[in-house]
Amino acid sequence: MTATWTAPRPAARPRHHGPMTQQTVAVLGTGKIGEALLSGMIRAGWAPADLLVTARRKDRADELRTRYGIEPVDNAEAAESADTLILAVKPQDMSALLDELAPHVPADRLVISAAAGIPTAFFEDRLAEGTPVVRVMPNTPVLVDEGMSVISAGRHADETHLARTEAIFQPVGKTLRVPEKQQDAATALSGSGPAYFYYLVEAMTDAGILLGLPRAQAHDLIVQSAIGAAVMLRDSGEHPVKLREAVTSPAGTTISAIRELENHGVRAALLAALEAARDRSRELASGA
């Protein structure tokens, strides 16, 4: 990915070692996910002096400098100066970015990919032999510090690299380690997961309007119900079946609704939908 704006190349930067990081981290690709990680690290106590960013446009670089007090650099300097590189560009831009970075990335750098569907082998084949690569699938709630980031180690990544990755992503939500072979399933469940809930809220809002409620009131009722249900699932430790049964009175309103959901095959549709998402993630990984 060739930048359309090139940051000035100052003299070699000294490596800073802040109290929380003990490393310098560069975020390459400061779209929504990249900026959310940057913001989360700063809120968690990372010093701006320990962080580097890159930007394709000068106006974006100026915005990041003003907002976070971080001096943007170009991709080559980020690769040469940082201990950890977070590659947060779009999947279709990753090959060009790696072509640009490869001459500047020593094998002792940790490379973290936040791009959907791209396996660690894709990076290992294009970077110096032995470069540790960690693959992460975050989801969009990282923007509100409630994300789910699924982490997998490449061939050369060890416990130290995984722990370093967790320290970066934990300020914006939860992290979960899985074998890389499970990344496609995790993408289907959590990477795409927020969209399923938005879809359900959209459908329930339409139902509320059909039942005679104003849109704003239907929206508020559903969103707060969703928040409350999520907190109960997270904090109670109860199985979702038990929580559902607590709402389901004999011959009541809830069981009537659930009967219709079952009659219309909603459970089977969800199973098929997630299988389709997993299969598409596999296709993306193979370049289809």
N, C-alpha and C positions, 0 to 999 in steps of 0.2 A: 504494500500500500504506500505509494509515494505521496508525501505530504505536499499540499499546494502552497503551504507557508512554512518556511524553514526558520526555526529559532536560531538566534546567534549562538555561536560555539565559543563559550568562554574557556579559560584555562581549565585544566583537569580539576574536577571537584573533589574536595576531601570527602571521605565517607564519614557520615555522622552516625552516632550510636546513642540514640535517646534512651531514656530509662525503661521504656516499654518495648521498644522494637529491637535494639541491638542489631539493626540492619537498615539498609536503605531500600525502599520499595518504589518501583515505578509503575504507574498505571498507563498503559498504552491503549488509547481509545476511551475517551471520557464522554461517552453518551450517558444515558440514564443509569445503566448498571455501573459503569466505571466511576461516574461521579458519586453515586450512592456509596460505593466502597470507600472512595476518598473521604467523603464527608463522615462516614461511620468511623473510620480510623482516627480522624482528627477528634471527633467527639469522645472516643475511647482513650484519648491522651497521647496519640502519636504526634510528635513534633513535626511541623511543616518542613523543617530542615531535613527530616528523614524521608521525605516524600518527593517524588518527581512525577510530572505529568507530561503528556504530549498532546498536541492539538493540531488538527489539519488546517485550521483557519486562524488568522491573527486575532480576529474579534473574539473567538472562543478562548484563545490563549489569554487575552487581556481580561476576559470575564473570570477565568479560573484564578488568575493572579490576584485580582481584586477580592474575590470571594474567599479564597483560602490562604492567601499569602504564600503561595507556592510559585516558584519561577518555572514556567514551562520550558522544556528542552526538546530537541529533535529525537527521533527514534534511535539514532546511532549513539548519541550521548547517554540516553536512558539505558541502553543495553550495556554500555561500557562502565557506567557508574553505579548502577543499582545491584544489590545482592539478590533481589527478587523482582521478576518481571511479571506483571499481570496483563495478559493479552485479552482485552475486552472489546475487540472489534467484531463486526459482523462476520459470520462464518464465510461468506463469499469473499471477504477481504483478507482472510487469514493467510492464504498462500502467498500473496504479494507482500504482506508484512513480514513473513518469515524469510522471504528472499532478501528483503532489505536488512533484516536483523542478523541473519546467519553469520556474516563476517565479523560481527561485533560482540557475539555472545560467547564468553568462555564456558567451558564445561562445568564450572563450579557454580553457575547461576541456577537459581530455582526459577523455572518457567511455569506459571499458572495460567491455564486456559479457562476462560469463562464463556467460550463459544459453544453453542449447542451442536451436538452430533459429531464433533470432530474427535477421534480417538487420540490417545497419547502417542501412539506409534507415528501418527502424521507429523508430530513435532520432532520426535526422536530421530526420524529419518532425515530431517532437514537441518538439524542443529548438530553441534559437535558431539562426538561419541561420548556417552556417559552423562549427558545433560539430564538432570532430574526434572521430570515434568509431572505436574499434578493437574488433573482434569476436574473442574467444578461446574456443576449445573445449579446456578442460583435461580430463584424466581422473582417476579417483580415486587413482591412485598418487601424486598430489601430496601426499597425506597422509603418505607416507614418503619424500618428496623424490626420487621416481623417476617423476614425471609426464611426460606429453607434452602440451604446450600448443600448439595450432595457431592462428596469428595472421593476421588479415586486416584490411587498412585499409579504412575507409569513404572516401567521396568527398573529405572535407576533412582526412584524416589524412596526414601526411607522414613522412619518415624519422625526424625527431625524435620523433614520437609512437610510431612502431613501436619505436624503440630504448628509449624510456621503458617501454613495455609489456614488452619483453624483460627489462629490468632487474628488473621486478617478479616475473615468472614463472620466470626462470632459477634462483632459489634453491630451487625445488621440483621441478626436473627439466629437461628439454630443451624448447626452443622451435623451432618451424618456421613460416616465413612461407609462406602460400599465397594465391593470388587467392581472393576470397570465393566465386566460383563453384565452387571445389573444397572448400568447407567441409562440404558434405553428405557427400562421399566421405570426408573426413578424420574426420567424426563416426562414420561406419560403421566405419572401420578402428581409430582410436585412442580416440575418445570412448567407444564401446561395447566396444572391444577387450578390456579386462580381463575382461569377462563371458564372452567366448568361452573364454579360458584357464581361468577358474574352472569353466566347464561341462566342459571337457576333463578337468581334474583330477578333478572329481566322477565322470565316467564311468570314468576309469582307476582310481580308488580302488575303485569297485564291481567292476571287473574283477579287481583284486588280491584282493578278498575272495572272489570266485568261484574264484580260483586257490588259495585256502587261506591267504592272509596275514591277520593281524589288521588291523583298520582303521587303527590308529595307525601300524603299520609300513608299510602300503601308502601312507598319506598322506606319511610322511617320505621314502620312496623317490621318490615322484613329485615332490614339491615341490623336493627337492634336485636331482633330474634337470632340472627346469624351470629352476631358477636357473642351474645349470651350463650348460645349453644356451643360455640367454639371454646369459650373459656371453661365451660363445664366439662367438655371432652378433655381438655388439657389438664385441668386441675383436679378433677374428681377421681381419676384413675378407674372409672367405671367403663365397662364395655358399652359401645353405642347401643346395642340391643337393649341393655338394661335401662339406659337413659330414655330410649324411645318408649319402652314399656311403661315407664313412670308417667308418661304423658297420655298413654292410650287406655282410656276407660272402657269398660265393657259397653258395647252398643252405643259408643259415643261418636263425636265428630272426627276424632283423629283416626280411629280404625276405619271409618267410612272412607276417609281420604286415602289411607294406605291401601285399602282394597282396590281403589281405582288406579293407583300407581302400579300395583301388581298386575291388574287386568290389562294395563297398557304396556306392560313389559319394560318399565323404567329400569329395573335392576339389570335385565338382560342388555338393554341399550347401553347402560354405563359400562358393562363388561366389554361389549363390542367396541365402544368408543375408545376405551383405554388401550385395547389391543391394537386398534388402528393407529393411535398415537405412538405406541411402542414400535410398530412396524415402520412407520414413517421416519422415526428417529434412526432406525437401522439403515433405511435407504439413504438418509442424509449422510450417515457415517461412511457409506460406500460410494458417495459422490453422485448418487442418483438425483 
